[in-house]
């Protein structure tokens, strides 16, 4: 089992013990003991596709 030691509070944590949170638009893994952000990655924005406009011939 891989253990991560939090640099803030020095708690040994497994990956299952880390909490997920969205901080400033980024998905983050947070220490449950001291709430220090340990890892962040960009959140994928969902691309909204606009419907194609139908051409109307008069």
Backbone as JSON, one array per atom type, in Angstrom:
{
  "sequence": "XXXXXXXXXXXXXXXXXXXXXXXXXXXXXXXXXXXXXXXXXXXXXXXXXXXXXXXXXX",
  "N": [[0.84, -1.17, 0.0], [0.55, 2.19, -0.85], [1.69, 4.99, 0.87], [1.14, 8.36, 1.69], [2.78, 11.16, 2.94], [1.68, 13.96, 4.53], [2.9, 17.16, 3.88], [2.24, 19.31, 5.48], [0.99, 18.63, 8.05], [2.21, 16.27, 8.59], [0.94, 13.8, 8.65], [0.58, 10.37, 7.99], [-0.94, 9.11, 5.12], [-3.22, 7.11, 3.22], [-4.07, 6.69, -0.25], [-6.81, 6.39, -0.36], [-7.72, 7.75, 1.84], [-7.54, 10.44, 1.29], [-9.25, 13.5, 0.64], [-11.51, 14.74, -1.85], [-11.8, 17.81, -3.56], [-13.02, 20.77, -5.19], [-11.11, 23.41, -6.12], [-10.76, 26.68, -6.99], [-11.6, 26.03, -9.62], [-10.21, 23.71, -10.14], [-9.71, 20.24, -9.78], [-8.92, 18.82, -6.73], [-6.83, 17.05, -4.38], [-7.07, 16.69, -0.97], [-5.68, 16.95, 2.3], [-7.21, 15.25, 4.96], [-6.75, 15.85, 7.59], [-5.47, 18.42, 8.0], [-6.4, 20.0, 5.96], [-4.78, 20.8, 3.85], [-3.94, 21.4, 0.47], [-2.89, 18.86, -1.57], [-2.57, 17.88, -4.15], [-3.36, 18.98, -7.41], [-5.38, 19.17, -10.34], [-6.39, 20.15, -13.64], [-9.85, 20.87, -14.21], [-11.96, 19.35, -16.49], [-13.68, 21.18, -18.81], [-17.01, 21.05, -19.85], [-17.86, 20.95, -23.14], [-20.16, 22.89, -24.71], [-22.26, 22.27, -27.26], [-23.61, 24.16, -29.78], [-26.77, 24.06, -31.37], [-27.02, 23.3, -34.84], [-27.9, 25.75, -37.13], [-30.76, 25.69, -39.1], [-30.94, 26.08, -42.55], [-33.03, 28.28, -44.19], [-34.86, 28.44, -47.06], [-36.25, 30.92, -49.02]],
  "CA": [[0.0, 0.0, 0.0], [1.31, 3.44, -0.94], [1.33, 5.97, 1.89], [1.57, 9.73, 1.41], [2.95, 11.94, 4.17], [1.3, 15.35, 4.31], [3.98, 18.07, 4.28], [1.74, 20.3, 6.44], [0.8, 18.08, 9.4], [3.03, 15.05, 8.65], [0.11, 12.61, 8.83], [0.68, 9.37, 6.92], [-2.26, 8.9, 4.55], [-3.33, 6.3, 2.02], [-4.8, 7.44, -1.28], [-8.25, 6.3, -0.06], [-8.04, 8.68, 2.92], [-7.52, 11.81, 0.81], [-10.56, 14.04, 0.27], [-11.54, 15.46, -3.12], [-12.47, 19.1, -3.51], [-12.76, 21.64, -6.33], [-10.57, 24.67, -5.64], [-10.46, 27.58, -8.12], [-11.83, 25.36, -10.88], [-9.32, 22.57, -10.29], [-9.97, 19.1, -8.9], [-7.8, 18.76, -5.79], [-6.81, 16.09, -3.3], [-6.84, 17.48, 0.23], [-5.43, 16.22, 3.53], [-8.37, 15.35, 5.84], [-6.34, 16.31, 8.92], [-5.16, 19.85, 8.08], [-7.02, 20.63, 4.79], [-3.77, 21.28, 2.9], [-4.09, 20.86, -0.88], [-1.72, 18.05, -1.87], [-2.46, 17.64, -5.58], [-4.42, 19.58, -8.19], [-5.38, 18.96, -11.79], [-7.46, 20.96, -14.25], [-11.17, 20.29, -14.42], [-12.34, 19.41, -17.9], [-14.93, 21.89, -19.03], [-17.88, 20.41, -20.83], [-18.07, 21.8, -24.3], [-21.58, 22.96, -25.07], [-22.39, 22.4, -28.7], [-24.8, 24.86, -30.18], [-27.43, 23.36, -32.48], [-26.79, 23.89, -36.15], [-29.07, 26.48, -37.61], [-31.29, 25.19, -40.37], [-31.02, 27.1, -43.6], [-34.39, 28.42, -44.69], [-34.88, 29.03, -48.4], [-37.52, 31.62, -49.23]],
  "C": [[0.89, 1.25, 0.0], [0.78, 4.41, 0.11], [1.9, 7.32, 1.48], [1.68, 10.44, 2.75], [2.66, 13.39, 3.84], [2.45, 16.26, 4.76], [3.54, 19.11, 5.31], [1.68, 19.76, 7.86], [1.55, 16.78, 9.63], [2.22, 13.79, 8.96], [0.35, 11.64, 7.68], [-0.72, 9.01, 6.43], [-2.18, 7.91, 3.4], [-4.11, 7.11, 1.0], [-6.31, 7.42, -1.03], [-8.66, 7.29, 1.02], [-8.09, 10.14, 2.47], [-8.93, 12.24, 0.41], [-10.45, 14.78, -1.05], [-12.31, 16.76, -2.93], [-12.15, 19.85, -4.8], [-12.34, 22.99, -5.79], [-10.17, 25.5, -6.85], [-10.59, 26.88, -9.47], [-10.93, 24.17, -11.15], [-9.73, 21.48, -9.31], [-8.73, 18.92, -8.02], [-7.96, 17.59, -4.83], [-6.32, 16.82, -2.06], [-6.61, 16.56, 1.42], [-6.64, 16.36, 4.45], [-8.02, 15.88, 7.23], [-6.18, 17.83, 9.0], [-5.73, 20.66, 6.9], [-6.01, 21.25, 3.82], [-4.0, 20.61, 1.54], [-2.8, 20.15, -1.26], [-1.49, 17.88, -3.36], [-3.62, 18.32, -6.28], [-4.27, 19.2, -9.64], [-6.53, 19.75, -12.39], [-8.75, 20.18, -14.38], [-11.51, 20.43, -15.88], [-13.67, 20.13, -18.01], [-15.73, 21.17, -20.1], [-18.13, 21.39, -21.96], [-19.54, 21.74, -24.68], [-21.65, 23.21, -26.57], [-23.7, 23.09, -29.01], [-25.44, 24.11, -31.35], [-27.17, 24.09, -33.79], [-28.07, 24.57, -36.62], [-29.48, 25.93, -38.97], [-31.39, 26.34, -41.35], [-32.44, 27.12, -44.16], [-34.32, 29.09, -46.05], [-36.25, 29.66, -48.63], [-37.92, 31.59, -50.69]]
}
